[in-house]
Each structure stands twice: as structure tokens, then as C-alpha cells.
Amino acid sequence: MSEQSPNMVALMEHAAKALVENQAEVLVESFDEDGEIVLELTVAEDDMGRIIGCQGRTARALRHLLRAAGAKTNRRYELEILE
């Protein structure tokens, strides 16, 4: 895990907690996979629609936010939303 990884985890946690009702169920874990850092986001089942959004727009926005923050540190990040 790189030094920047916990900051990206905190960024995704903060963004996800702002979107959901059950903030205690938000969990973000990171691991390295082939030179790319993968963040897995888990939320409560009731909040899944809030994270994905209409036609996936919210999920796409979260991924863009993560990639933009990763570009600043010259690292590739991927967001996976787990059910």
C-alpha cells in the first residue's frame, strides 16, 4: 500500500458518507493489483441506489473524482462498488 492510499480511502469514505443515510455501514478498503490501487466501496443495501445514482451518474462521478485525485499523485486508482 502506498503512502497516498490512505488519503484516497479517506476521500472516498468522506464522499460516500455524504451521499448515504446509514454512514456507519460505509467501508472502503484498498489493495494493489498489477500496479493499480483498487478501492472497494461497500455500503448498506438500502443506500446502494444512492451510490450508483440515476443511470450510474453518481458512481461515474465518484470514479472521476478518484482518477483526478490519482492523477495528481501519478498513481492509477480504480473504484469498485461491492453489493
C-alpha positions as CSV (number, residue, x, y, z in Angstrom):
1,M,0.0,0.0,0.0
2,S,1.4,3.4,-1.0
3,E,1.7,6.4,1.3
4,Q,-1.1,8.2,-0.7
5,S,-3.5,5.3,-0.5
6,P,-5.0,6.1,3.0
7,N,-5.7,9.6,1.7
8,M,-7.7,8.3,-1.2
9,V,-9.5,5.9,1.1
10,A,-10.5,8.9,3.3
11,L,-11.6,10.8,0.2
12,M,-13.9,8.0,-0.9
13,E,-15.2,7.4,2.6
14,H,-16.0,11.1,3.0
15,A,-17.7,11.4,-0.4
16,A,-19.7,8.2,0.2
17,K,-20.8,9.2,3.7
18,A,-22.1,12.5,2.3
19,L,-24.4,10.5,-0.1
20,V,-25.8,7.8,2.1
21,E,-28.2,7.7,5.1
22,N,-26.5,4.9,7.0
23,Q,-23.0,6.3,7.4
24,A,-21.9,3.6,9.8
25,E,-22.1,1.0,7.1
26,V,-19.7,2.7,4.7
27,L,-16.5,0.8,4.3
28,V,-13.6,1.5,1.9
29,E,-10.7,-1.0,1.6
30,S,-7.7,-0.7,-0.8
31,F,-5.3,-3.1,-2.3
32,D,-2.7,-3.1,-5.0
33,E,-3.4,-5.1,-8.2
34,D,-1.0,-5.0,-11.1
35,G,0.4,-1.6,-10.3
36,E,-3.1,-0.1,-9.9
37,I,-4.7,0.6,-6.5
38,V,-8.2,-0.7,-6.3
39,L,-10.6,0.7,-3.8
40,E,-13.6,-1.4,-2.8
41,L,-16.6,0.6,-1.5
42,T,-19.2,-1.2,0.5
43,V,-22.4,0.4,1.7
44,A,-25.7,-0.7,3.2
45,E,-28.1,-2.4,0.8
46,D,-30.7,0.4,1.2
47,D,-28.1,3.0,0.2
48,M,-26.8,1.2,-2.9
49,G,-29.1,3.3,-5.2
50,R,-27.8,6.5,-3.7
51,I,-24.2,5.5,-4.5
52,I,-25.0,4.3,-8.0
53,G,-27.4,7.1,-8.9
54,C,-29.7,7.6,-11.8
55,Q,-28.2,5.7,-14.8
56,G,-24.9,5.3,-12.8
57,R,-24.1,9.0,-12.8
58,T,-23.1,9.2,-9.2
59,A,-20.9,6.2,-9.4
60,R,-19.3,7.6,-12.5
61,A,-18.7,10.9,-10.7
62,L,-17.0,9.2,-7.8
63,R,-14.7,7.3,-10.2
64,H,-13.8,10.6,-12.0
65,L,-13.1,12.2,-8.7
66,L,-10.8,9.3,-7.7
67,R,-9.0,9.3,-11.0
68,A,-8.5,13.1,-10.9
69,A,-7.0,12.9,-7.4
70,G,-4.8,10.0,-8.5
71,A,-3.5,12.0,-11.5
72,K,-2.1,14.5,-9.1
73,T,0.0,11.7,-7.4
74,N,0.8,9.9,-10.7
75,R,-1.0,6.7,-9.5
76,R,-3.9,4.8,-11.1
77,Y,-6.9,4.2,-8.9
78,E,-9.9,2.1,-9.6
79,L,-13.2,2.2,-7.7
80,E,-15.3,-1.0,-7.3
81,I,-18.7,-0.8,-5.7
82,L,-19.5,-4.0,-4.0
83,E,-23.0,-5.3,-3.2
